[in-house]
Structure formats: structure tokens, C-alpha cells
């Protein structure tokens, strides 16, 4: 995407956007990788005259969402055709128009365990980059496949005081409707004037609302004077879910490197967090038991002093992704196939 935009500039209209998305998808499919990703984005056209509205060109392929909020916490609906008062439509296999295309193009839709509709009984989203296995029938064009990257597009306007949210489906997977997402973000923005803090609050609320998926939240403000230009990185290591899985540890290392940490340093941060949680004992009993089980996976010898050679060796060994139990695979086989996978 970045290379395409650097070379060709911003797409001039809907057709140019479609051509760009389909070309990038074709280039990715040519690599013969089996993975994929949903895609949601927005091109912002600032006003030429101060005080005029901003023009938003929303582009979406998949079940991630674009939301528009007012400073007072109200949501700006994209219309009845959009999902839950957002600016985008969730491309799910059981959506009427998506279902029709899937069957017309030689695929089928099956209700899997938990009532989730899946393309060919497997993929829980019907548009996105990659996932070549679901783009083999139908045609002749890429729009006419059971799964397609052909984006839906919309055009909207907003004021400088409004804010935009781009979120993946992990935000809305639990009991966290779009209007509540916007209201929470607006509240934190009013209190802190920090879009990072607002995004963080949304993610933690989504977890509390029983989301089990990966969660990404980006907040875009239009008033450049609201926040001084700065970039900071805060790394909060998540659960050590599968230390004996090479695929998991590869992703763990990659995420740590984004914060200029080694995987061993990140693992030690997680261990310290678990010890603090167990010391405080404020979580419910089932969570505390999960933390105890996770702590045991780190392989820190009993009685080892923090910072000692034994202590460091345990985290360095874990950081290599080396299996202590003979397991481990190259694929992320511990994760459910709820949709195209991607790490950000």
C-alpha cells in the first residue's frame, strides 16, 4: 500500500481506489502466501477555506469499522445501510448481498459452532486482502469471487472538532456498540486531550465487554492545535499464551521489537505484571488461577533472585522461542480462524 501510494499518489476517485485495492490484492496473491487481512481506511481532504467542512472518503473491505464522533460524544451515522450507526458495512457471510455473491460465485455459507456464519464453513468474513483459497471460483473478475477485496466506498463530511475512529472487529465483538465506543472515546478526549489514552480506554473496555479477538483502535483528530506533535510508544505485554509455539514466539518477538525491546525483556515485563497482580489479589479467582498457571510457564527457578544469572537465563531461554515441552509449530495453530489474520 505504502509503495503504491508513494509511486502513484492519492487515488483521484472511487474507480482509482478500486483499481489500487485490487492491484495490491493481486500482487499479494501472486506471492502465494496463505494469509489475509481485512482493510478499512479513510482519505481526508482538508478544507481549502478555514471553517469549511472536511471531506472524508471511506474505503472498506472486511469487518473492521470506521466511526465518526462529535466532541459531545454523539455518533454520526452513515445511514441505514451501514452497521450500527458507523460509516461502514460489516462484510459478513450472512449479510444478504454478501451471501448472494458467495453462492453465485461457487462458494457456500455455513453456520459454524456458536452460530457464526463462515464462507465455505471456515472464514468468518467475506471481503479482504489475500486468502487465496476462497478466490478460486467465480470470476472472471476479482469482484466475482466468494471472497473479494473489492472495497465498498462512502463519502461524508465533518467539522474540525469531530474525530474519526478506525477499529478492527475486536472492538465490537463483545457487548460494545458503536455509539458507546464513540461516547467513551469522546469522554477521555475531553478529560485528557490524548487520543492514545482514548484508544487505550476503548481497548480495555472491549476486553471487559468480553471480546476475545485481537483489538486495534486508531483515533484521528482534525484540529492540529489540540495536541503537540509527538510520538510515544507504550508496550503492554499480553498473556504468554503459547511459549512452545514457534509461530506465537515469532509474533511476540516482532511486537517487542516495535517497542525497542527484546522478547526476553518483554517476557520479563509480563512476569513482573503477573507477580503484581497475584500480590494484589484483586482479580476474580478464575483469573488469578490462570495467572498462576501462566507464571509457571516462564520456568523461573523457585527462589531465584530478580536479576540473578538463573533469573536472566530463564527469560533468555524463553525469548528464543525454544520449546521446553517438545511442542511448537511454525503456524499459529493455537488461534481460531475467525477471519483473515494480521498483526499490527
N, C-alpha and C positions, 0 to 999 in steps of 0.2 A: 504493500500500500504506500509506504513512505517513498520507495523508489519510483513508483508510478507517478505520484504527485510531484516529486522533485523534477521529474523529466517532462511531464505534460502540464503541470499547473492544475489549478482548481477546475473541475468539470463545469462547463458553462450552463448545462441544463439537465433535465431528467434523463434524456437519452444518453448524454455523455456519462452520467453517473452509472447508468445501467451497463454501458459498454465497459466502463472501468471495472466494475464489480465482477462482471462475467469474465473479463480477460484475466483478472487476478486469480479467479477461481480456476480457470483453465490452466494457468501457469502452475498453480499449486497441484492440481490433479495430475499434471504431467510428471511431477516428482514421484508419483506412485506411493505417497505416504497414506497410511490408512486413517489418519486422524482428521479432525474438522473443528470448526468453530462457528458459533453464531456471530453476527455483526450488527451493531447498531451505532449510528454516528449522526452528526449534525454539522452542516456547514452554516456558519454565522456570517451574515452580511451586515456590518455596522452601518448606521445611517450616515448619509453624506451631509446632512444638516443636523446640528445639535438639537436634541429634543424630539427628533423623529423616531419612529419605531425601528427595532432591529428585525431583520428578515431571517427566518430560520428555515433551512432546507433539511428535513429529517429523512434519514435513509435507514431502512431496517430489513434484515434477513435473519429471522430466528425468533427466539422468545425473550431476548433482552428488551429493555424498555427505555424510552425517552420520556421524561416528565418535565412539565413546566410549572413553576410555582411563583406565587406572588410573595412579596415581603411580609404580608399579613398571615401567611400560611395557607391560603386558599390555593387550590389546584386549578390550572387552566385546561379544560377538557379539549381534546382534539376532535370530538364529535362522537356520535353514537357508534360509528364503525370501529372506533379504537377500543382497546382493552382497558377497563377500569379507569376511565377518565384520563388516560395517558395520551401521548401523541403517536403511539404505535399500536400495531396489532400483534398479538402473540401468534406466531406461526406454529400451531399445534396440529397434530394429525387429525384430531376430531373437529377442527374448525370446518364448517360446511364447505367453503370454497377450496380449502387445502385438501380435505378428504376427497372431493370430486377430482381434483387434479391427480392425486396419488393413484386412485383407481384407474383413471383414464390413461395414465402413463405406465400401467403394468404393475403397479405396486398394490399393497393392501394395508389396511389398518386393523390392528388387533388390540383389544383391551387386555393389557397385561395385569399382573398382580397389583393390587391396590387401585385398580380402576384406571390406570394411566394408559392412554392411547399411544400406540407405537407404530411407526412405519415398518412394515414387514415384520411386525412382532418384536422389534428391537429398539429403534431410535425414537425418542420421545419428542422430537422437534422436526419440522418439515421443510425448513429452509436454513441455509448456512453454507459456509465455505467447506470444501473438502468432502469427506465421507463418500468416497467414490463408489462404494458398494451399492449405494442407493441411487446412483445416477447412471445405471446401465441400461434401463429400459425406457420406453417412450421416445421422445425426440420428434423431429431431428434436432431441434434447437435445445439449448441448455435450459430454457424456460419450461420445457415439457418433459420433466423428469419427476419421478416420485419425490425426490428431494432436490430442490433447486436453490441457487444463490441469487436468483432474480429478485432484486430488492423492491419492497413497497416504499413509496416516497410521498411525503406530505410537505406542504408549505404553510408556515404560520408566522405571526408577528408577535413581538413582545416589547416591553418597556425596559429601560436601562436598570430599573430597580428590581426586575424579575430575576429568577435564577433557573438554570437548566440542570437536570439530573439525568445521567446515563447510568443505568443499573443492569446487572445481569439477573437472571431468573432466581438466583439465590435470595435476593431481597424479598421477592413476592411469593416464594414457595410456601412459606408458612402463613400464619394469620396476620398479614401486614398489608392492608390495602393501599393502593397508590395515594389516596388523599391523606392517609395517616403518615405515609413516608414523607410527603411534601411538608405536612404540618410540623413534623419533628425536625426536619432539616431547617425550616424557617425559624423555629424557636431557638435552635442552637446558633444559627447565624446571627439572630438578634442579640443573643447573650454574649457571644464570643467574637463575632465578625471573622470567624475562621472556618472556611469550607472544609478543611481537613478534619476539624473537630466534629463538624456536622456529618460528614461522611462516616466517621468512626461511630457516631451515635446511631446512625441508621443501620450499620452492620451489626452492632451489638443488639439492637432492638430486633433485627431479623433473626438472630440466633435465639433470642428469648422467645420469639414467636414461633419457634420450632422449625426453622429452616435447617435442612440437612445438606444443602448443596454448597458449592463454592460461591462466595459472595463478593461482588465488586460494586463499588459506588463512586461515581465521579460527580462533583458539583462544579458548575461553571457559573461564575458571576460576570456581569457585563460592565459594571461600574469599576473602572480600573483604579479609582482612588480609594476603594473600600479596603483594600489590603495591600500592604507594601509587597513589592516583588521579592519573593524569597522562596527557596526550595528546601525542605527538610525531609528527612527520612526517619520514620519510626518503625522499628521492626518488632513485632509481637509474635514470637514463635508459637505455632499451633501444636496440637497434640502429636506426639510421636506415634502415629498410627501403625506404621509397618516398618520398623527398623531393619527387618530382614528381607525387605523387598528392594531390589536394586533400583527399580523404577521410582519408587517413593523417595529413596535417598537421593537420587539424582535431582528430583524436583526440590527436595529440602535444601540441597546444596545451592541450586540455582537461586532460590528465594533468598537464602542467606547472603549470597554474593551481591544481590541488589542493594543490600544494606552495608556492603563492605565488611562482611563477617565471614568467617569460615563456618563450615557445617558443624564443626566441633564447638565453636563459640556459641552458635545458635542453640545447639543441643544443651549446653551448659545453662544458657538463659532459661530454657524450658524447664530444666531440672530445678533451678532456683525458684521458678514460679510455682512449680508443684509443691516444693517444700513449704513455701509461704502459705499456699492455700491449705495444706494439711495442718500447718501450725495454727492458722486462724480458725479452721474447722467450721466455717460459716456456711459452706455448701451443703446441699442435702446429702443424706447418707449414700445414695447410689452414686452420686458424682464423686464423693470422697473415695469410695471403693474403686472407681475407675482410675482415679489419680494414683492410688496406691499401686494398682496393677501396672500403670504406665511407668511409675517411678522404678519399679523392679526391672523394667526392660533396659534401663540405662547401664546396668551392670557395674554400678559403683560399689566397690567392696565395703562391707559393713565396717564402720569405724574409721574409714579413710578421711583424713583431714582435708578440708577445702584448700585447693591449690597444691596439694602434695603430688608426688610423682604418680602414685596409684590413682589419684583423682583425675589428673590430666590424661593419663593413659586410657581410662575408661571412655572419656569423651572423644579422644582422638581416634580410638578404635571404632566407635560408633560413627564418627564423622566420615570414615572411609566407606561406609555402607556395607562393610564386611558382615556376613551372616554369622551369627553365633549359634544358630539352630539348624543350619543346613538348608534353610529355605531361600527365598529370594528369587525373583524373576525379573526379566527385562521390561515387562509390561506392567501397567498399573492395574493389575488384575484384582486388586482389593477394592476398586471403585465401581459402583453401579454405572451402567451405560444409560444415564438419564438424558444425554444429549451430546452434541459434539464437544470434545474435550479441549481445553486450552488453559494455559497458565499465564497470569499477568502480574 
